[in-house]
Every structure is written in C-alpha cells, then in structure tokens.
Amino acid sequence: MITRVSNREKYTMIDQTVTYDLKLSAKALGILTKLLSLPDNWDFN
C-alpha cells in the first residue's frame, strides 16, 4: 500500500517490510525507492 502525504521536507518514508524483503536485490530496492519518491503526476514508461 502506498500512502502519500504532502509535506515541506524532501524525504521519502518506506515501510520496513519492503527493505527487509530478501527477494529484492539492492538494485531493485534502489529503483523502487526512486520511483516511490517521485510525485504523483510523474509519468513513468
């Protein structure tokens, strides 16, 4: 589940269950973190 809140700070909070998932490589975790940090209106394709 992704919950977005508006704030003035430039940080991204990610649930720890994602960071401890052994099925995700470090590269995949980095890509996921980058994608989750982008604004809602950002288009990814």
C-alpha positions as CSV (number, residue, x, y, z in Angstrom):
1,M,0.0,0.0,0.0
2,I,1.3,3.4,-0.9
3,T,0.2,6.4,1.2
4,R,1.2,9.8,0.1
5,V,1.2,12.8,2.4
6,S,2.1,16.3,1.4
7,N,5.0,17.8,3.4
8,R,7.5,20.5,3.0
9,E,10.5,18.3,3.7
10,K,12.4,16.4,1.0
11,Y,12.4,12.9,2.2
12,T,10.7,9.6,1.5
13,M,9.4,7.2,4.1
14,I,9.2,3.5,3.1
15,D,7.7,0.7,5.1
16,Q,10.4,-1.6,6.6
17,T,8.7,-4.7,5.2
18,V,9.9,-3.6,1.8
19,T,13.5,-3.0,2.9
20,Y,13.7,-6.4,4.6
21,D,12.2,-8.4,1.7
22,L,15.0,-10.9,0.7
23,K,13.5,-11.3,-2.8
24,L,14.5,-7.7,-3.7
25,S,18.1,-7.0,-4.8
26,A,19.8,-3.9,-3.7
27,K,19.4,-2.6,-7.3
28,A,15.7,-3.3,-7.2
29,L,15.3,-1.6,-3.8
30,G,17.1,1.5,-5.1
31,I,14.8,1.6,-8.2
32,L,11.7,1.2,-6.1
33,T,12.8,3.9,-3.7
34,K,13.4,6.3,-6.6
35,L,10.0,5.5,-8.1
36,L,8.2,6.0,-4.8
37,S,9.9,9.3,-4.2
38,L,8.6,10.8,-7.5
39,P,5.4,13.0,-7.4
40,D,2.0,11.5,-8.3
41,N,1.9,13.3,-11.6
42,W,5.2,12.0,-12.9
43,D,4.8,9.7,-15.9
44,F,6.9,6.5,-16.0
45,N,7.0,4.4,-19.1
